[in-house]
Amino acid sequence: MRSLLPIVCLSCCAFAPVEAQWFLGVEGATSAYRGSSRDTTQTHATPEGRPGSGVALTLLVDRQWHRTGAAIRVSYSNTGFTVAGNGLNLTDRTTGQLLETSLIVNTRVGGIGPSGAVDAEMGPALHLWDFDGEIHPRLGGLAAISYRWPIAGRLMGAIRAEGMISPSWFNSQDLPPEFERRLTWRYAVGLGVRYRLSGE
């Protein structure tokens, strides 16, 4: 966690010029994972092993210009470890904690109503997945569509739909020989608030 702080600080400083608006936000999102590993012999009742579904809590710092912006997002979730298939879905919540940092660039693609803005977002994401006490770092990419609208004064609401892809979160020694590693997918929907710190 401490090693990520210099990256966050340097990225924030890169969001010049001064005239832009700063936002601080918090978000809760429900997520579902797919892929990561699968039994190639079809001998297991639950042939897919992957991170489990859950709720992610996110803090973000957002820098907005006229129609473009950039944000740093730091998220934590207890994904757990799930085995699934053939109508069964079993999740172990004692392992599989995730710390994720992403750097997002966004651009306005539309609006809803007189003040609401629809943004397209894209950027890299660093995942630090704690599986049985061992940290599995993975670099992936994500894309999202978000809608922001004013609530009152400097406060804004935001709803966001996201897709993420990365290499398998398992190391080869984590899996039985009949399992192969696959890409890890995530789909998430989040709701949050953002507070404007500065700018016109």
matplotlib code that plots the C-alpha trace (Angstrom):
import matplotlib.pyplot as plt

x = [0.0, 2.8, 4.6, 1.5, 1.4, 4.2, 2.6, -0.8, 0.9, 2.9, -0.1, -2.2, 0.5, 0.5, -3.1, -2.2, -3.3, -4.5, -7.8, -9.4, -11.9, -10.9, -13.3, -13.0, -15.4, -16.5, -18.2, -19.7, -20.0, -21.2, -19.0, -19.0, -15.9, -15.6, -12.7, -9.3, -9.1, -11.1, -11.0, -10.0, -11.0, -14.6, -14.0, -14.9, -18.5, -17.4, -15.0, -14.4, -12.2, -12.1, -12.4, -15.9, -18.5, -18.7, -18.8, -15.9, -15.4, -13.6, -11.9, -11.1, -9.5, -10.9, -9.5, -11.9, -11.3, -14.1, -14.9, -12.0, -10.6, -8.4, -8.9, -7.0, -9.2, -8.2, -10.5, -10.7, -12.9, -13.1, -13.7, -13.1, -12.3, -15.2, -15.6, -18.6, -20.3, -23.2, -25.6, -23.2, -21.4, -19.3, -17.3, -14.5, -14.4, -11.3, -9.0, -9.0, -8.7, -8.1, -6.5, -6.8, -5.4, -6.4, -5.6, -8.5, -8.9, -12.4, -14.2, -17.7, -19.8, -23.2, -25.6, -29.0, -31.0, -29.7, -26.7, -26.0, -22.9, -22.2, -18.5, -16.6, -13.6, -10.6, -7.2, -4.9, -5.5, -3.0, -4.5, -2.9, -4.9, -4.1, -4.7, -3.8, -1.4, 0.5, 0.1, -0.6, 0.1, -1.7, -1.9, -5.1, -7.3, -10.8, -13.4, -16.5, -19.5, -20.5, -23.3, -22.8, -25.5, -25.6, -27.3, -26.8, -24.1, -20.7, -22.1, -22.7, -24.1, -22.5, -23.5, -21.0, -20.9, -17.5, -15.8, -12.3, -9.9, -6.5, -4.3, -5.4, -5.1, -3.8, -0.2, 0.5, 1.3, -2.0, -4.0, -4.4, -2.7, -6.1, -6.9, -5.7, -5.3, -7.6, -8.2, -9.9, -13.1, -15.0, -18.4, -19.4, -22.0, -21.4, -23.1, -21.3, -21.0, -18.3, -17.6, -16.1, -13.0, -12.1, -12.7, -15.4]
y = [0.0, 2.5, 1.8, 3.0, 6.5, 8.1, 6.9, 8.4, 11.7, 12.0, 11.2, 13.9, 16.5, 15.6, 16.8, 20.4, 23.1, 24.9, 26.1, 22.7, 21.4, 19.0, 16.4, 14.0, 11.0, 7.8, 4.9, 1.5, -1.1, -4.6, -6.8, -10.2, -12.1, -14.7, -16.7, -16.9, -20.8, -23.7, -27.5, -28.8, -32.4, -31.7, -34.1, -31.6, -30.8, -27.1, -26.6, -22.9, -21.3, -17.5, -14.5, -14.3, -11.6, -8.8, -5.2, -2.8, 0.5, 3.1, 6.5, 8.7, 12.0, 13.5, 16.3, 17.7, 20.1, 21.2, 17.9, 15.7, 14.6, 12.1, 10.3, 8.1, 5.4, 3.2, 0.3, -2.4, -5.5, -9.0, -10.9, -14.3, -17.4, -19.1, -22.5, -22.6, -24.6, -27.0, -24.9, -24.8, -21.7, -22.0, -19.0, -18.9, -15.4, -16.1, -15.5, -13.3, -9.7, -7.2, -3.8, -2.1, 1.2, 2.6, 5.7, 6.7, 9.1, 10.2, 12.2, 13.5, 11.7, 13.1, 14.5, 13.7, 16.7, 20.3, 19.5, 15.7, 14.4, 11.0, 10.1, 7.3, 6.1, 4.0, 3.2, 0.7, -1.0, -2.6, -5.4, -6.7, -9.9, -11.6, -15.3, -17.4, -14.8, -14.5, -11.2, -11.8, -8.5, -8.2, -5.4, -5.1, -2.6, -1.3, 0.7, 2.3, 4.5, 6.9, 9.4, 12.5, 14.9, 17.8, 17.1, 20.4, 23.0, 21.3, 17.8, 15.5, 12.0, 9.4, 6.0, 3.9, 0.6, -1.0, -3.8, -5.1, -7.6, -8.9, -12.1, -14.9, -14.0, -17.4, -18.5, -21.9, -23.6, -22.5, -24.9, -28.7, -29.9, -30.4, -26.7, -24.0, -20.3, -18.0, -14.3, -12.7, -10.7, -8.3, -6.6, -3.9, -1.3, 1.4, 4.4, 7.2, 10.9, 13.5, 16.8, 19.6, 21.0, 23.8, 25.4, 27.6]
z = [0.0, 0.9, -2.4, -4.3, -2.6, -4.6, -7.8, -6.7, -5.8, -8.9, -11.1, -9.4, -10.0, -13.7, -14.1, -14.9, -15.8, -12.8, -14.4, -14.2, -11.6, -8.8, -7.5, -4.5, -4.6, -3.0, -4.7, -3.9, -6.7, -7.1, -9.3, -10.9, -12.2, -15.0, -16.3, -14.6, -14.6, -16.0, -15.9, -19.4, -18.6, -17.4, -14.5, -11.8, -10.7, -10.4, -13.4, -13.1, -10.4, -10.1, -7.9, -6.4, -6.7, -4.1, -3.2, -3.9, -2.1, -4.1, -3.3, -6.3, -7.2, -10.4, -12.5, -15.1, -18.0, -20.4, -22.0, -20.9, -17.6, -15.6, -12.4, -10.0, -8.4, -5.4, -4.6, -1.9, -2.0, -0.5, -3.6, -2.1, -4.1, -6.0, -7.7, -10.0, -12.6, -13.3, -11.2, -8.2, -6.8, -3.7, -2.4, 0.3, 1.9, 4.0, 1.1, -2.0, -0.8, -3.6, -3.7, -7.1, -8.4, -11.8, -13.8, -15.9, -18.8, -19.7, -22.4, -22.5, -25.1, -24.4, -21.8, -20.1, -19.2, -18.9, -16.6, -16.6, -18.4, -20.0, -20.0, -21.7, -19.6, -20.3, -18.6, -17.0, -13.6, -11.2, -9.2, -6.0, -5.2, -1.8, -2.4, 0.7, 2.0, -1.4, -3.4, -7.1, -9.0, -12.3, -14.8, -16.8, -18.6, -18.0, -19.8, -18.4, -19.1, -16.4, -15.8, -13.5, -12.4, -9.9, -6.6, -4.7, -4.6, -5.2, -4.7, -7.7, -8.0, -10.3, -11.7, -13.5, -15.5, -16.0, -17.8, -16.9, -18.4, -17.2, -17.3, -15.0, -11.3, -10.5, -10.7, -12.4, -9.1, -7.6, -9.8, -10.3, -13.5, -15.2, -14.9, -17.4, -16.7, -18.6, -18.9, -15.9, -16.7, -14.4, -14.8, -12.3, -11.6, -9.1, -7.5, -5.8, -5.0, -5.9, -4.2, -6.2, -4.4, -6.7, -10.1, -11.5]

ax = plt.figure().add_subplot(projection="3d")
ax.plot(x, y, z, "-o")
ax.set_aspect("equal")
plt.show()
